[in-house]
Amino acid sequence: MVVGKLARGAISLTGNIFGRRGGGGVEKGEQADEVVLEGVSLRIISKAKIPEAATLAPGLVGVNPEEITLAHHINPTCFMYLKDGSDCVIKVQGMPGVPLGYIALEEAHMYNLRVGEDIQRAFKVFLPPTDSPFTLTDVTFEVRLRSRPHVSDEDRSRSHVSDEDREGDEDKEESTPEVTVDVSELTHIVNKSLFGRIVAVGETMPMDYMGTEVLLRVVSTNNVDQDEQADLVFYHCYRGMVTADTQVYIERATGLDQGLALTNAKIKAGTGRTNHLVHITTCDEEWFPVKKRLLRACIALTKQVQDKSDHASEVTVQVDCLTFDRVLLFLEAEALGRAKDFNVDINQVELLLAAALHLGCRPLEDLCRKMKGDFANRIREYSFDEVKQANDAGQFWILVDFMVLDVTRWLPEHPGGKSIIPKQALNLDATCFFELYHVSRESFMYLKQFYIGEVQLKDRPFVPSATPGSAEFMQQLRQYTSFRVQAKAPKVLKSF
């Protein structure tokens, strides 16, 4: 797990002015702004079916000119994406011939947006954010042939392989001549085609290279250079805008025997820096490269964090992989100023506290101790009358092996529905129902979060019970509920 930085240049949910359809054309001002926020429903049509599409540059999407109003009329285009959210952002231009209420997409757009022709979808206008970098420093594509080139008989006759050499080779698949792509030429085509467009990781796009159609797929995007990435606590970039300064790298798609050769490929230089990392090995021999800045809260790792050598420092910690991963999530939340809102599973508090003590991470230690204190403070013994009074008052307290479990807030999320517990499990010992409906022992993991105490020993004989739980089930249940407090026997007052 390489811990990175905040997403810089991801998503802006505000956009340009998107017009309404209707007899009066486009409405402006506040009403148009409302449409921007709500999105507009458009039916998808293939761009190939619009004769006027020949006037529109490849990669651009068309809508009826009366469908859209732009803030800047000099350049009548805007960016759009699906209202429900999509990594892919399309560049839209007014195009005569597109029916009102339709949007003309190329086959690649439909694939990237995961939509099909004649489907109605809601679109929103997208503007690049202005408060963070959005232009790309570099983008890397992988390239493959969209289809294997057809070999004519004339071309085959010019092959160096003679008919005699082919004899006896009938069982072998006829080879296809290798297509050679000059990456420098293809890069020029890509730069020209994608200038001013937004690309996202995973997006695919066809390109015509010297009469051969190739398919490009975005494999990585960056909006800061590699040295700056190393200095940032968080880093994540999955889309951005291609400009004249964007460096384009093209590599051959791996794992495909498709008769494609690349020449003049530009190799992306690596930063080579590792001195900003600590290589941490957990006690179960998993390995984490973590940025030093993220580990400053761990006093026990001060030596590694302050190491000034020109390579990554190394350390082994007595924390298992899963727990250390949770520690990193907490450190990320703290770096973002959200440690107070960090959600810790009550079942993991003991493990996290032990990890915090081992790593010297006081903020995590304080959080775990607070959670343990809150847990201890809310635990007490209840009379059976108190349980019934709580249920009469609209709460949902259930009893399992005389544990008092408050499931009030969780009831709407109950996988079995919110009605079965009130109907079957209130004001009695519901152990048998818990065993009957919860075959998976995963449900045991939630009990500590609902646990608020125990039924007093003196009241237990008066608690109705449908059927006792099986011996095997009760043994497993008590193994998973070691957090329970022991109910105290009532004091016996003696008179002398």
Disulfide bonds with the S-S distance in Angstrom:
none
